[in-house]
Amino acid sequence: MKPATTASNLTAPVLASVLLLAATAHAAPINTCGLQNDCIRFEVTRVDDPEVCAASCEYRVCTIVDFAASGSCIKTSGDVLSRLCEKSPTQCSGLSDFSDAFQTDGVPNQYVSCQVVSPGASAQFVYKDGTGCSGSGAWPTSVGDATASCAAGSAGGACNTSACIWTVVAPTECPAPPTTTSTTTTTTTSTTTTTTLPPLCGAAPEPAGNCHLNATGKGQLQIKDKTASTPEAADQFKWKWSKGDATALADFMDPVSGSADYKVCLYEDVSGTPAKILELDLPPGGTCAGKPCWTAASAGFSYKDKEAASDGLVGVKLKAGDAEKAQVQVKAKGIHLPVPALPPHGDVTVQLVIDDGAGRQCFQTKFSEPHDTNVAGSFKAKGT
């Protein structure tokens, strides 16, 4: 099992807790602030539509389990940290400990946990791997001079006793939203307008909008995490977007010889707040086992890679057509698949997002609760 991602919680001064125990760890426990700093990273982004904290703006603070965050992490991509604890996702503030935390077992490399907070508020994430926590320190995050500080926890709930507590303080200012339209005027008085599109799911905290949808009940999603019995090789991800909206061949751009970005994005939704829990990179062009990975047909494109080198992807089908004739199918499996921690929270959304720098296309299926199967190690649902 390789990267995976998840859970957005919504507490303000105090945030998510990530309790990580080395279940099938192949390396020594990361039970000091310094060791954890080598294996995790933090991102802070502006949230455009404040809803949780009722502030003039809000920030999403995320922690990412990233064994490649530095060259010093002692963990490898095959190591698994087994537990995530997070506070109630429905409150912005008022919680003093993690005693009522949600618990998710099976946390792999690239797992993501996020919290929405008011400007200047503190987000807290609690990591535990092995026994206890020692050391302290402060390290930079992805946002200016914002700092993630670490100290050993001692009291509160089961999640932060004898664990490392990381605290990130959100910026105090409310800058302009990240998605903006800028206008520059030349000496000839002509005007050029440039629109910056939101990031693809690799950095986006929530699903893209304006997507092609499929007919009700015609989307299918199946995810299997077989780590407990047959580690990694039997992990699976299958998504079918069937009977979709009218789709032109050009909507898929050119995966054979073009340079567009193709991402498969998976989001969970906790009380109205989405969080990315999986990202699959579908590269254009390339060769697989000595042959072109992509082939073109009159109505679409197909991708095949028996080695599943890119995030476990072995097969993709993109078929253009009139309404209820278009299709998208994605299949991934094996040791390179970044299976998310299961079960996911709430409604689940899958998207294929395509961006060539000049425009963007999105194909989406939403799976609303209740799901057919949603337990540790297995998820299965039909789109609503």
C-alpha positions in Angstrom: 0.0 0.0 0.0 1.4 3.3 -1.0 0.0 6.9 -0.5 -3.5 7.6 0.7 -5.1 10.5 2.1 -8.2 11.6 4.4 -10.1 13.2 6.9 -11.2 16.7 7.4 -12.2 17.6 10.9 -13.6 20.9 12.0 -12.5 22.1 15.4 -11.0 25.5 15.8 -8.5 26.2 18.5 -7.8 22.6 18.9 -7.7 20.4 15.8 -7.3 16.9 14.6 -5.6 14.2 16.4 -3.7 11.6 14.6 -2.9 8.6 16.7 -0.6 6.4 14.7 0.6 3.1 16.0 3.0 1.0 13.9 0.9 -2.0 13.1 2.9 -3.7 10.5 5.8 -1.3 10.7 9.1 -2.3 9.1 11.1 0.4 10.7 11.6 1.5 14.3 8.9 3.6 15.9 9.0 7.3 15.3 8.3 8.3 18.9 10.2 11.6 19.2 9.4 15.0 17.8 12.6 15.0 15.7 11.9 11.6 14.1 8.3 12.5 13.4 9.3 15.8 11.8 11.3 13.8 9.2 8.2 11.8 8.3 5.4 14.3 8.3 4.6 17.7 6.8 2.0 20.4 7.2 0.0 22.6 4.8 -2.1 25.6 5.5 -4.5 27.0 2.9 -7.1 29.7 2.8 -10.8 28.5 2.7 -12.9 30.7 0.5 -16.3 30.0 1.9 -16.3 30.3 5.7 -19.0 28.0 7.1 -17.7 26.2 10.2 -16.2 29.0 12.3 -18.3 31.9 11.1 -15.2 34.1 10.7 -14.3 36.6 8.1 -12.1 33.9 6.6 -11.0 30.4 7.6 -7.9 28.3 7.1 -7.6 24.6 6.5 -4.6 23.2 8.3 -3.5 19.7 7.2 -0.9 17.2 8.3 0.4 14.7 5.8 2.1 11.4 6.6 4.9 11.6 4.1 7.8 9.1 4.5 9.6 11.0 1.7 9.2 14.4 3.3 12.9 14.5 4.0 15.8 12.3 3.3 16.0 11.4 6.9 12.7 9.6 7.6 13.3 6.0 8.8 10.0 4.8 7.5 9.5 3.3 4.0 6.5 3.4 1.7 5.5 0.0 2.8 5.3 0.9 6.5 1.8 1.4 8.0 0.8 3.5 10.9 -2.3 2.0 12.3 -4.5 4.5 14.1 -6.0 8.0 13.6 -7.9 9.8 16.2 -9.7 13.0 15.4 -12.0 15.4 17.2 -15.6 16.1 16.4 -15.7 17.5 12.8 -18.9 19.5 13.6 -17.4 22.1 16.0 -15.1 25.0 15.6 -14.1 25.4 19.2 -14.8 24.4 22.7 -13.2 21.0 22.9 -10.5 20.6 25.6 -9.2 17.1 24.9 -9.5 14.1 22.6 -11.6 11.9 24.8 -14.5 11.9 22.3 -12.3 11.4 19.3 -13.2 9.4 16.2 -10.9 6.5 15.6 -9.8 5.1 12.2 -7.4 2.1 11.9 -5.0 1.5 9.1 -3.2 4.7 8.3 -0.7 4.4 5.4 1.9 6.7 4.0 0.4 9.9 2.4 -2.5 9.8 4.8 -4.0 13.3 5.3 -5.9 14.8 8.2 -7.2 18.4 8.1 -9.0 20.9 10.3 -10.7 24.2 9.6 -9.9 27.0 12.0 -10.4 30.7 12.4 -7.5 33.2 11.7 -5.0 33.0 14.5 -6.5 29.8 15.9 -4.4 26.7 16.8 -4.7 23.4 15.1 -3.4 20.4 17.0 -2.5 17.0 15.7 -1.4 14.1 17.9 0.9 11.4 16.5 1.7 8.2 18.5 4.0 5.5 17.1 5.5 3.0 19.5 5.7 4.0 23.2 5.7 7.5 24.5 7.2 10.7 23.0 10.3 12.7 23.7 11.9 15.9 22.6 10.4 19.2 21.4 11.0 21.7 18.8 9.5 24.0 16.1 9.6 23.5 12.3 8.4 25.6 9.3 5.2 24.8 7.4 4.1 25.5 3.9 2.9 29.0 4.8 5.3 31.8 5.2 6.6 32.0 8.8 3.8 29.7 10.1 5.4 27.1 12.4 4.5 23.6 13.5 5.7 23.1 17.1 5.9 19.7 18.9 5.9 18.7 22.5 5.1 15.5 24.5 1.5 15.2 25.6 0.6 14.1 29.1 -3.1 14.3 29.8 -6.5 14.6 28.2 -7.8 11.6 26.4 -6.4 8.3 25.1 -5.2 10.0 22.0 -2.8 12.5 23.4 -1.5 10.7 26.5 2.2 9.8 26.0 2.1 11.0 22.4 3.6 13.8 20.4 1.3 16.8 20.1 1.9 19.1 17.1 0.4 22.6 17.1 0.0 24.9 14.1 -1.2 28.4 14.4 -3.2 29.7 11.4 -2.3 33.1 9.9 -4.1 36.0 11.6 -4.8 37.9 8.3 -7.5 37.3 5.7 -5.7 37.7 2.3 -7.5 37.7 -1.0 -8.8 34.3 -2.0 -6.3 32.0 -3.9 -8.5 31.8 -7.0 -8.4 35.3 -8.6 -8.7 37.0 -11.9 -6.0 39.6 -12.6 -6.0 42.2 -15.3 -3.0 44.0 -16.8 -3.2 46.9 -19.3 -0.6 47.5 -22.0 0.5 50.9 -23.4 -1.9 50.4 -26.3 -4.8 50.2 -23.8 -5.5 46.6 -24.7 -6.4 44.4 -21.7 -5.4 40.9 -20.9 -7.3 38.9 -18.3 -5.7 35.7 -16.8 -7.8 33.3 -14.7 -5.9 31.1 -12.2 -7.7 27.8 -11.9 -8.0 26.0 -8.5 -5.4 23.2 -8.0 -6.1 19.7 -9.1 -6.8 17.2 -6.3 -3.2 17.0 -5.4 -3.5 20.2 -3.5 -7.3 20.9 -3.5 -9.1 20.5 -0.2 -12.4 19.8 -1.8 -13.9 18.4 -5.0 -13.9 20.5 -8.2 -17.1 22.0 -9.5 -18.9 22.0 -12.8 -18.3 18.3 -13.5 -19.8 15.9 -16.0 -22.2 13.6 -14.0 -23.5 10.1 -14.6 -27.1 8.9 -14.5 -28.5 8.2 -11.1 -27.4 4.8 -9.8 -25.0 4.2 -12.7 -21.8 4.9 -10.9 -19.9 2.2 -9.0 -17.0 2.3 -6.6 -15.2 -0.6 -4.9 -12.1 -0.3 -2.7 -10.3 -3.2 -1.0 -7.5 -3.0 1.6 -6.2 -6.6 2.1 -3.3 -5.6 4.2 -4.4 -7.8 7.1 -4.3 -11.1 5.1 -2.3 -10.6 1.9 -0.3 -7.3 2.3 -0.6 -4.9 -0.5 -0.8 -7.2 -3.6 -4.5 -7.7 -3.3 -5.5 -4.0 -2.7 -8.0 -2.8 -5.3 -9.7 0.4 -6.5 -12.4 0.2 -9.2 -14.6 3.1 -10.3 -17.2 3.0 -13.1 -18.8 6.2 -14.4 -21.5 4.8 -16.6 -24.3 6.5 -18.7 -22.6 9.8 -18.3 -23.5 13.3 -19.5 -22.9 14.1 -23.2 -19.1 14.1 -23.6 -17.1 15.2 -26.7 -13.9 13.4 -27.5 -12.1 16.7 -27.0 -13.3 16.8 -23.4 -10.7 14.1 -22.7 -8.0 16.3 -24.3 -5.1 14.2 -25.6 -3.6 11.6 -23.2 -1.7 9.9 -26.1 0.7 12.7 -27.1 -0.5 15.7 -25.1 0.8 17.1 -21.8 -2.4 17.6 -19.8 -2.5 16.5 -16.1 -4.9 13.6 -15.3 -5.8 13.0 -11.7 -8.3 10.6 -10.0 -9.4 12.2 -6.8 -11.4 10.6 -3.9 -13.0 12.7 -1.2 -15.0 11.9 2.0 -17.4 14.3 3.6 -17.9 14.8 7.3 -20.9 17.0 8.2 -20.6 19.0 5.0 -16.9 19.4 5.0 -15.0 17.5 2.3 -11.5 16.1 2.6 -9.3 14.4 0.0 -8.4 10.9 1.0 -6.9 9.5 -2.2 -5.1 10.8 -5.3 -4.0 8.8 -8.3 -1.7 10.2 -10.9 -2.6 9.2 -14.4 0.3 10.3 -16.6 -0.2 11.1 -20.3 2.0 9.4 -23.0 4.7 7.1 -21.8 5.5 3.4 -22.5 4.3 0.4 -20.5 6.1 -2.9 -21.0 7.7 -1.5 -24.2 4.4 -0.4 -25.7 2.5 3.0 -25.6 0.5 3.2 -22.3 -2.3 5.1 -24.1 -4.1 4.1 -27.3 -6.7 6.1 -29.2 -9.9 4.9 -30.7 -12.6 6.6 -32.7 -14.7 7.3 -29.6 -12.1 7.6 -26.8 -8.9 6.4 -25.2 -7.6 3.5 -23.2 -4.7 3.1 -20.8 -3.0 -0.2 -19.9 -0.1 -0.9 -17.6 0.3 -4.5 -16.3 3.1 -3.3 -14.0 0.8 -0.8 -12.3 3.7 1.6 -11.9 1.8 4.8 -11.5 -0.2 4.6 -8.3 -1.3 1.1 -9.1 -3.2 2.1 -12.2 -3.6 -0.9 -14.5 -6.5 0.1 -16.8 -8.4 3.3 -17.7 -11.2 3.6 -20.3 -12.4 7.0 -21.6 -15.4 6.9 -24.0 -17.1 9.9 -25.5 -20.7 9.9 -26.5 -24.1 11.4 -26.3 -26.0 11.6 -23.0 -26.0 8.2 -21.2 -23.5 6.9 -23.8 -20.3 8.3 -22.3 -18.1 6.2 -19.9 -15.1 6.4 -17.7 -13.6 3.4 -16.0 -10.6 3.3 -13.7 -8.9 0.2 -12.2 -5.9 0.2 -9.9 -4.4 -2.5 -7.7 -1.3 -3.9 -6.1 1.6 -2.6 -4.1 1.7 0.8 -5.7 -1.9 1.7 -5.0 -2.3 4.3 -2.2 -5.3 2.7 -0.6 -7.1 5.2 1.7 -7.9 4.3 5.3 -11.2 2.5 5.4 -14.0 3.0 6.2 -14.3 6.6 4.9 -16.6 9.2 6.6 -20.0 10.2 5.2 -20.7 10.7 1.5 -17.9 9.8 -0.9 -17.1 11.6 -4.2 -14.8 10.4 -7.0 -13.6 12.6 -9.8 -11.4 12.4 -12.8 -9.9 15.9 -13.3 -8.1 16.8 -16.6 -6.2 20.1 -17.0 -4.0 21.3 -19.8 -3.3 24.7 -18.4 -5.8 26.4 -20.7 -8.9 24.6 -19.6 -10.2 21.9 -17.3 -12.7 19.0 -17.5 -14.1 17.0 -14.6 -16.1 13.7 -14.4 -17.8 12.9 -11.1 -19.8 10.3 -9.2 -21.1 11.0 -5.8 -21.9 8.1 -3.4 -24.3 9.1 -0.7 -24.9 7.2 2.6 -25.8 4.5 3.3 -23.2 2.6 1.4 -23.5 -1.1 0.4 -20.4 -1.9 2.3 -18.4 0.5 4.5 -16.2 -1.3 7.0 -12.5 -1.6 7.8 -10.8 -2.9 4.7 -13.7 -2.8 2.3 -15.9 -0.2 0.6 -18.6 -0.7 -2.0 -21.3 1.6 -3.3 -23.5 2.7 -6.2 -23.7 6.4 -7.2 -26.8 8.3 -6.3 
